[in-house]
Amino acid sequence: MQSLKTYRRITVKIGSALLVDRATGLKRDWLASLADDIAVLAQGGAEILVVSSGAIALGRTILGLGKRALKLEESQAAAAVGQIALAGAWSDALGRGSLKSGQILLTLGDTEERRRYLNARATISTLLKMKAVPVINENDTVATSEIRYGDNDRLAARVATMMGADLLVLLSDIDGLYTAPPARDPGAKFIPVVDRITPDIEAMAGAAASELSRGGMRTKLDAGKIATAAGTAMIITSGTRLSPLMAIERGERATFFRPSSNPVKGYKTWIAGQLEPAGRLTVDAGAIGALLSGKSLLPAGVKLVSGNFSRGDTVAILSPEGREIARGLVAYDAADAVRIAGLKTAEIETVLGYEARSAMVHRDDLVVSHSGDQVRAGDQVRAGDQVRAGDQVSSGG
């Protein structure tokens, strides 16, 4: 694992449980130590982006809401109170190291819709040019269960790839990846380096360990797939100790995920990182071979159309076994895709009544997964569930 000081741009994600104590509120000493770490890296020439959880957890502490489950509107009210307190705390902590900061609140649409994605990227880029540390969080005051990221691990990965970060650091309550959840399996072995996130690696993930967090090792591996596919390395390490970034520098335990040797770049980074595909196209073996050789997806190779999507939406392309092979921008609405699935190109015009595109997904708008052996983060549509065109695709929570 390289020294953090060798990276040009680093995104650091902080979980709620690290920042907020359920009884006393914000952990100011810990935040101050992290801010000191950021100042050291910034002085060395690195640009640091922070993805900070904790708004709801802090807000519910300030409002005295206790540990009970909150209704959506109560969570959003807690976020409103917590966000302003959290932004002030970050400003104060970073300011002691002579660093300026700016708050960015994102919803899912800000990174999934191309125009808003570019706007968010431009705003964050400008902050970095002005030598300010962007402090980014999901906008819990307006995000609903239908549109939210659901965890800040994937949000951090999306931000890291959007901004071309060299490294994503996920600070957690666990010091890295193990062969099984160590809290349940005392014999679990620590894994220091992951070359590629395979289904075997994914099988090692457990569920969320804290009620303050919506994430767990599963979402961290989902984040890793987004990040590494775009050429961003990732580290998972414990954030429970003071000065957690300098702890990495000292060689304390952490799992390093190598970036892809053939990363997706530019426009296709946006396609590959889409968290919520609008639908799925299940294809045959011949189509899989064509995709892996760099060709477009033709209607003849499509065997099943699932979801409610419009032309230009992102769809996941699956093997017959349900594994994601690729992701791309579809050239047809769902209703027409259903009508032409399985047809040869010469038959499309007769069925639709107009001259149409020969490709269901053109190769210029398509990103192939790593050897087709992994399902990307954010998929919420169940593989193999056939639905009629117009049926709603579940977006998850």
Steps between C-alpha positions, in 0.01 A plus 500: 500500500639840403531793738195727496738783416558351154137558399395820326128501587345303787137453595445414868170356621403517869220290648243631748618282788849652476378859521205477737466353850142397572510656846724804469475599134791607280842345575694826478841362601481233232388752238786731595753218456361412157509867397866509604565197275329675210710811557821292487398345166388836361831657595666223301307605190208255509143606434259352756127445462296395802178298485357535847211304646349600831236765432203289611689344792617840623160661447313234693745547790452878496121459484496231769326243280668201665554163336147437372433449132422831328233571243630635168401858581664471843823376343493791258438747782789347695717531189410869468616566855800270471624636169541854624676382815721260305598763243599739777705233675689414180563868428640555848713183501652560156541871570738425785733359237454811282277308258184639345199271450176495306190288544351303210167315545421242232199289408506197275387704199798734535732223384264284292371772264776604264446878514479506880802269523706745295374794707588329829843411363561860391403637843724259688787562254471874562517449876818295456653767277426752774687277748182423695415153632161384366295337780238291326196318632180353370224759525291314758265795543344439158611152392230233541526122518432490125785729395766484770835326472420306817861509614788741478748233390356495148454877508871534583594267215281695260661827613849352473446381143317816400796709619773270369638424846805273517394350832183442701541440875204352685538557873291244683456322832691203357866503396457331163360201315498155659410160358185517715351757739749483792233583759326171414799289398807520728696301242446756224823595325599855407553578130763775446468537121216435255603489136142480369156479660373159391183316612719311751613830652141625512393186685724603791292812572264521796215735593515843664643487853360824642153653518660837423616372162299396197806332352704189567779308331263421214457867412875554535566232241231656279690827537821319415358371173397850397834652600745241372324468164573869443866469599465619860676297769310441825595444864274371776636560848394572855407858578441441870855605594614861508681630190372212284665616177843527659437151644496376139831682446643318802410168343214406731256240373299585187376321189618642168292447185700534182353714219415336168790476257257599221287768663190656351562866419316816404138475388491127568594556865158657545328205333694239698437671832123529465354369824144425398450352151153569361469144372676183393559317175576130529699380201618171348850355477557637151424854614734460797783403266426800280500740797825363638661551158396866493186484285157656548202314644253413225132417563556146370704413808246631754290229662328686784410865557434608858408842635342830408754707309516765232743542214830628637456345845766279654428126491692203637578219256489156659608148413236223511624423854429856614856637518560846364706499181478865411314824557395752239258759368208329326388621156133403543213556742401189697184440296690491170785300652252230598358492146836460323686279750637198315440646152753531221586852391309465171180420693497802729350754258211267412409451867538862613375667185795734470869482415674446829849461644667166439652484851304463824806645679777648284858417592581871541241513779597172665742395775591133547548373855824331609487182289126493560545330837350753738172680564556871547404698804154650520304237307153472651309322221480126563679301232271276300176673607316561175272802499294662230615826345364776720525304823687685774852393589561498875759762592578358840554693820 
